Amino acid sequence: MGKLASTFIEQNDIIYIDTGTTTIHILDNVDENLTFTLITNSLDIINKATRFKNVTIFIIGEKYAPRTRSFTGIKSQSIIEKFNIKKAFMSATGINIKNGLSNAELEENLIKQTVIRQSETKYALTDHSKIGKATLLTYAQLNELDYLITDKPPEYSIQEYCHKHYIDIINP
């Protein structure tokens, strides 16, 4: 999924890569000579991005959360509102038609909501085990997505919903 998502990163893009076990693999497949701006709150993404010669990195969050290896903080939301994000690569602990994209961390949820509002094109990366599920907090409705990148085709109702709302489903 990370490899599929990496094909959407282009020269001079302004991208956000969310914290998560799936999004962490996006930068593994990006050309190291590519010039782009990266916004993230993920320690793992920050560490991977340092190998790029031509990347500008903006780090969101004032407080480190060891469990999720991410940075959070209330001020982060107002900082993100200043960015014009071209592409947002988001993770979710649950995705379904009723509840949309969800996660279980309040401070991360606030960041995710703001990123979705500030982004031109929105990608969700999630494996099949999270599709059809919902967790504590919704940060976006499913119809706000442009792309759903997953490891297997989702159930028919999700496919039908995505087709109806012009959401491209991408899987190997």
Long-range contacts (C-beta under 8 A, 24 or more apart in sequence): 1-25, 1-125, 1-126, 1-127, 1-149, 1-150, 1-151, 1-171, 2-26, 2-27, 2-28, 2-29, 2-125, 3-28, 3-29, 4-149, 4-170, 4-171, 4-172, 5-89, 5-123, 5-125, 5-149, 6-30, 8-87, 8-121, 8-123, 8-147, 9-34, 9-36, 9-87, 10-34, 10-36, 11-35, 11-36, 12-36, 13-37, 13-86, 13-87, 14-39, 14-83, 14-84, 14-85, 14-86, 14-87, 15-39, 15-85, 15-86, 15-87, 15-88, 15-89, 16-40, 16-83, 16-85, 16-87, 16-88, 16-89, 16-90, 16-115, 16-119, 17-42, 17-45, 17-89, 18-42, 18-88, 18-89, 18-90, 18-91, 18-112, 18-115, 19-43, 19-44, 19-45, 19-68, 19-69, 19-70, 19-91, 19-108, 20-91, 20-125, 21-91, 22-91, 22-125, 22-126, 22-127, 23-89, 23-90, 23-91, 23-125, 24-48, 26-89, 26-125, 27-52, 39-80, 39-83, 39-85, 41-70, 41-71, 41-72, 41-76, 41-108, 41-111, 42-69, 42-70, 42-71, 43-69, 43-70, 43-71, 44-69, 58-83, 60-111, 61-111, 63-107, 65-105, 65-107, 65-108, 68-105, 68-108, 70-108, 72-105, 72-107, 72-108, 72-111, 73-107, 74-107, 74-110, 76-110, 76-111, 76-114, 77-110, 77-111, 77-113, 77-114, 80-111, 80-114, 80-115, 80-118, 81-114, 81-117, 81-118, 83-118, 84-118, 84-120, 85-115, 85-118, 85-119, 85-120, 86-119, 86-120, 86-121, 87-119, 87-120, 87-121, 87-122, 87-123, 88-115, 88-116, 88-118, 88-119, 88-121, 88-122, 88-123, 89-123, 89-125, 90-115, 90-116, 90-122, 90-123, 90-124, 90-125, 90-140, 91-124, 91-125, 91-126, 92-124, 92-126, 92-130, 92-139, 93-130, 93-133, 93-135, 94-130, 94-133, 94-134, 94-135, 95-124, 95-126, 95-130, 95-131, 95-132, 95-133, 95-142, 95-148, 95-158, 96-131, 96-132, 96-133, 96-134, 96-142, 96-158, 97-142, 97-157, 97-158, 97-161, 98-134, 99-134, 99-138, 100-138, 100-139, 100-140, 100-141, 100-142, 100-143, 100-144, 101-138, 101-139, 101-140, 101-141, 101-142, 101-145, 102-134, 102-135, 102-136, 102-137, 102-138, 102-139, 103-135, 103-136, 103-137, 103-139, 104-135, 104-136, 104-137, 105-137, 106-137, 109-137, 109-139, 112-139, 112-140, 113-139, 113-140, 116-140, 116-144, 121-146, 121-147, 122-146, 122-147, 123-147, 123-148, 123-149, 124-148, 124-149, 125-149, 125-150, 126-150, 127-151, 127-152, 128-152, 128-154, 131-155, 131-158, 132-158, 142-167, 143-167
